[in-house]
Amino acid sequence: MANTLQAKKRIRRNGRRTVVNTNRVSRIRTFIKKVETAIESGDKKVAAEALQAMQPELARGVAKGVYHKNTAARKLSRLSKRVASL
């Protein structure tokens, strides 16, 4: 249990940030799933549009610190390759 005021404040802050970051990661996952479902349906046009919508969300996740830049680059690269192969 935290004893100092600073540690207590840090616990409160961490709780608020956890909610924000969880929502951000969930939103990015939703965009990724949209791309994957479009790929599975076989529609290249829809998949390419979904990929274009996912790219800035993933970049924002990196900028905000919820994803590592290499993780985001890997996800983007793999999805781009799958869309291109349709």
C-alpha positions in Angstrom: 0.0 0.0 0.0 1.2 3.5 -0.9 2.3 5.6 2.0 3.4 8.9 0.5 1.1 11.4 -1.2 3.1 11.2 -4.4 2.6 7.4 -4.5 -1.1 7.7 -3.8 -1.5 10.2 -6.6 0.5 8.0 -8.9 -1.9 5.1 -8.2 -4.9 7.4 -9.0 -3.2 8.5 -12.2 -2.3 5.0 -13.3 -5.9 3.9 -12.9 -7.1 6.7 -15.2 -4.4 6.1 -17.8 -5.1 2.4 -17.8 -8.7 3.0 -18.9 -7.6 5.4 -21.6 -4.9 3.1 -22.9 -7.1 0.0 -22.8 -9.7 1.8 -24.9 -7.1 3.0 -27.4 -5.7 -0.6 -27.8 -9.3 -1.9 -28.2 -10.0 0.7 -30.9 -6.9 -0.3 -32.8 -7.7 -4.0 -32.6 -11.2 -3.2 -34.0 -9.6 -1.5 -37.0 -7.2 -4.5 -37.5 -10.2 -6.9 -37.4 -12.0 -4.9 -40.1 -9.0 -5.3 -42.4 -8.8 -9.1 -41.6 -12.5 -9.6 -42.3 -12.2 -7.7 -45.5 -9.3 -9.9 -46.5 -11.2 -13.1 -45.7 -14.2 -11.9 -47.8 -11.8 -11.5 -50.7 -12.7 -8.0 -51.6 -9.5 -6.1 -52.3 -11.1 -2.7 -52.6 -12.7 -2.9 -49.2 -9.6 -4.4 -47.7 -7.4 -1.6 -49.1 -9.8 1.1 -47.7 -9.9 -0.6 -44.3 -6.1 -0.7 -44.4 -5.9 3.0 -45.1 -8.2 3.7 -42.2 -6.2 1.4 -39.9 -2.8 3.0 -40.7 -3.2 6.3 -38.9 -4.8 4.6 -35.9 -1.9 2.3 -35.5 0.6 5.2 -35.9 -1.4 7.1 -33.2 -1.0 4.1 -30.9 2.7 4.2 -31.4 2.8 8.0 -30.7 0.8 7.6 -27.6 2.9 4.7 -26.3 0.5 1.8 -26.3 2.3 0.0 -29.1 6.0 -0.4 -29.8 7.0 1.0 -33.2 8.4 -2.3 -34.4 5.2 -4.1 -33.4 3.1 -1.6 -35.4 5.4 -1.8 -38.4 5.2 -5.6 -38.3 1.4 -5.6 -38.1 1.1 -3.1 -40.9 3.6 -4.9 -43.1 1.9 -8.3 -42.7 -1.6 -6.9 -43.4 -0.3 -4.9 -46.4 1.2 -8.0 -47.9 -2.0 -10.0 -47.4 -4.1 -7.2 -49.0 -1.6 -6.9 -52.0 -1.9 -10.7 -52.6 -5.6 -10.6 -53.1 
